[in-house]
């Protein structure tokens, strides 16, 4: 089997995994909403570019991060999300549940004034959370 075929199979499997993860995240949000007697869950995503595993207190670091530690102890931690070396591909993956390669966003940062990015008809995480009952969403991807 050629390396190209192996890589294509691997990327296909990883793409399916990311889509399953995204679907599970939406499902979990919906279940939390239903279990909360019409009370919207509090959902907070923190994505830190270039943050190392042991750069936070809740992973045993010498670096003190008491506020992050408190948030981590009282909620769900998504610890298997792989960040890319730049913000654009990482955020595209988080917002869509798909690999940034699908959109051509894997190699750089979208500069100010650029006329490209995610397709406007793409279903994004804020839309999924809204459908799951999160009444208000506020996003800052800067």
C-alpha positions in Angstrom: 0.0 0.0 0.0 1.5 3.4 -1.0 2.2 6.0 1.6 -0.3 8.3 -0.1 -3.1 5.7 0.3 -2.2 5.2 4.0 -2.2 8.9 4.6 -5.5 9.3 2.8 -7.1 6.5 4.9 -5.6 8.0 8.1 -6.9 11.5 7.2 -10.4 10.1 6.4 -10.5 8.3 9.8 -9.3 11.4 11.6 -11.9 13.5 9.8 -14.7 11.1 10.9 -13.4 11.2 14.4 -13.5 15.0 14.5 -17.0 15.0 13.2 -18.1 12.5 15.8 -16.4 14.6 18.5 -18.3 17.7 17.3 -21.6 15.8 17.2 -21.0 14.5 20.8 -20.2 18.0 22.0 -23.5 19.2 20.6 -25.3 16.2 22.0 -23.7 16.8 25.4 -24.8 20.4 25.3 -28.3 19.4 24.5 -28.5 16.8 27.3 -27.1 19.3 29.8 -29.8 21.8 28.7 -32.6 19.2 29.0 -31.4 18.0 32.4 -31.2 21.6 33.7 -35.0 22.3 33.7 -34.8 24.8 30.9 -31.8 26.5 32.4 -29.1 27.1 29.8 -25.7 25.6 30.6 -22.7 27.7 31.1 -20.2 26.8 28.3 -16.8 28.4 28.3 -14.1 27.5 25.8 -10.6 28.8 26.4 -8.2 28.1 23.6 -4.6 29.3 24.3 -2.2 29.3 21.4 1.2 27.7 22.4 0.1 26.6 25.8 2.1 23.6 27.0 0.5 20.7 28.9 2.1 21.6 32.2 1.7 25.3 31.9 -1.4 25.3 34.1 -1.8 24.4 37.7 -4.4 21.7 37.3 -1.8 19.6 35.3 0.8 19.8 38.1 2.7 22.9 37.0 4.7 25.2 39.3 3.0 28.0 37.5 0.1 29.3 39.6 -3.2 29.5 37.7 -5.8 29.5 40.5 -8.7 30.9 38.3 -8.1 28.3 35.6 -7.7 25.6 38.2 -11.1 26.5 39.7 -12.8 26.5 36.3 -11.2 23.1 35.4 -12.2 21.5 38.7 -15.9 22.5 38.3 -16.4 21.6 34.7 -15.5 19.4 31.7 -12.0 19.6 30.4 -11.5 18.8 26.7 -7.9 17.7 26.8 -7.5 15.8 23.6 -7.9 18.7 21.2 -4.8 19.2 19.2 -3.9 22.8 18.5 -2.0 23.8 15.4 1.0 26.1 15.5 -1.1 29.1 14.4 -4.4 30.5 15.6 -6.4 30.4 12.3 -6.2 26.6 11.7 -6.9 25.9 15.4 -9.9 28.1 15.6 -11.3 26.9 12.3 -11.1 23.3 13.6 -12.8 24.2 16.9 -15.6 26.2 15.3 -16.4 23.6 12.6 -15.3 20.3 14.1 -13.4 19.6 10.9 -9.8 19.8 9.8 -8.7 23.2 8.6 -7.2 21.5 5.5 -10.8 21.2 4.3 -11.0 25.0 4.0 -7.4 25.7 2.9 -6.7 27.3 6.3 -4.0 25.0 7.5 -0.9 27.0 6.6 -1.2 30.5 7.9 -3.1 33.2 9.7 -5.9 35.1 7.8 -4.6 38.7 7.5 -6.7 41.7 8.2 -8.7 42.7 5.2 -8.5 39.2 3.6 -11.4 38.1 1.4 -11.3 34.4 2.3 -12.0 32.3 5.3 -14.7 29.8 6.4 -17.6 29.5 4.0 -20.6 31.6 5.1 -22.9 28.5 4.9 -20.8 26.4 7.3 -22.6 25.3 10.4 -20.5 26.5 13.4 -20.3 25.7 17.1 -22.2 28.8 18.1 -25.1 27.7 16.0 -25.0 24.2 17.5 -25.0 25.6 21.0 -27.9 28.0 20.2 -29.9 25.0 18.8 -29.1 23.1 22.0 -30.7 25.8 24.1 -27.9 28.2 25.0 -29.9 31.3 24.7 -27.0 33.8 24.5 -23.7 33.2 22.9 -20.7 35.5 22.9 -17.7 34.8 20.9 -14.3 36.3 20.6 -12.0 34.7 18.2 -9.3 37.3 18.4 
